[in-house]
Amino acid sequence: MKRFVLLALSAVLLSSCGPSRLYYWGSNPASDNGTSKYEQLAYKHYDTQTPEAICELLCVYEDMVSHPGGKRGVVPPGICAEYGFLLLQPETATNFAAYATAGQKRKFDSGDYSMSFREKGLKLLQMEMELYPESKAFIGPLLQTLSNR
């Protein structure tokens, strides 16, 4: 009887130990490999580097920054920096204006993507330093250089 109670108690305790995510990495698409949408699109962007891939990735970044989730409820480390740096690239606004779908454009309330992407990019780099102070050593000088352009 003691063994049965111990076994039942162990089963109950272990059944509640499911994986919990510390951060929200974008929605999980219906895929068998278990990767997040961010992982798939980041790989696609850096692998193929098409304007369409940039548009998709920008929308995933926007979702991750606008709706942080996970156990901590904050944006994952490095995401604000990646997103901000991508927004500050000169071709990003041009490509987004030319290749984004109407649904993707609705996520960004601007007709002048150049100006709004620059402002948002600088704010995101600042946000990365606020959320993760250890990033100041790298992001600080980068932010200063980009602000002077």
N, C-alpha and C positions, 0 to 999 in steps of 0.2 A: 504494500500500500504506500509506503514511504517513497519507494522508487517511482511509482505512478504519479504521485503528487509532485515530486521533483522533476520528472520528465514533462509533465503538463505545464508546470511553472516555467521551465526552460523554453518550451515551445512558445508560450505566450510572450516571454521576454524577447526571444529572437525574432519572432514574427513582426515585431514593431521596429526592427532595425533595418529598415529599407534605406535605399540611397536618398540622401537629401542634398540638394544642390546649394552651395554657398552663394552662387551668383546666377543670374538669368543670362543665358547666352543666346537668346533668340529662340523662336519657337522650334520645336522638334518636328521636322517634316515626317511624313509617313515613309520611313526608310528602315531597312533592316540593320543598318550598321550603327544606329544610335547616335549619329553625329547631329549637332545642332545646325540650324539654318546658317548661323554665323560662320561655323567651321566650313560648311560646304561653299558658301559664297565667297569667303575670304580666300579659300583655295582657288576657286574658279577665277576670281579677280587677279590674283597674283600669277596664276598659270596661263590664262589666256589674255588678260588685260584688254578686254573689249569695252567699249563705252557702255554697252548694255549691262555688263558685269558690274561696272562702277555704279550704275543707277540702282541695281538690285542691292548691292552692298551698302550704299548710302541709306536706303530705306531700312535695312536691318539694323544698322548703327543707330538710326533715329529711334527705332522702336526700343532698342536696348537702353538708350540714354533717357528716353521719355518715360519708360515704364520699367524702372529697375525692379528686379524681383529677387528671388532666391532667399536664402536664410538671412543674409545681411541686409537686403533691401537697398543696396547701392550698386552703381555701375561697376562691372568687373574691372580689375586693374588693367591698365593699358588701353582700354577701349576708347576713353575720351581722347587720349593722345593719338591713337590711330585715326579715329574719326576726324578729329581736328586737323591733323596733318593732311589727310586726304582732301578735306574741304579747302585747305589753303593752296593746294596744287592748282596752277593756272588753268590747266585743261579740264579740271573737274566741273566747274560751273558751265563751261562751254559744252562739254559732252552731255551734262545733265539736261541742259536746255534743249539740245538737239535730239537726244535719244530716249529720254525718260517718257514713260507712258503717262497718260492723264492721271491715272491712279497714283503713280509715284509722285507726280508733281503736286498733287493735293496734299501730300505730307509736308510740303515746304511752302509756306504762305508768302511767296515772293515772285515778282516778275523779274527782278534784278538779282539773279542768282550770284553774280560775281560779288556784289557788295554784301549780301546776306550770308553767303558762304564764308567770306573772309571774317566777318564779325563773329559768326558762330564758331568758326575754327579757332580763333584766338580765345574766345570764352571757354571752349572745351579744353584747350591746353591749360588754361588757368584752373579749370575745374579738376583736371587730373592732379595738379599739384596740391590742391586743397584736399582732395579725397585720399591721396597717397603721397604724403610729404616726402617720402624717400625718393620720389621722382623729380624733385626740384633740381638735383644735380645735373640731370640730363635735360629736362624740359625747360628750366629757367633760361639757360643760354639760348636754346632754340627759340623760345618765345621772344626773347629780346631781339634776336636777329630777324625774326619774321615780322615783328612789330615795326622795325625800322625800314622795312621795304615799302 
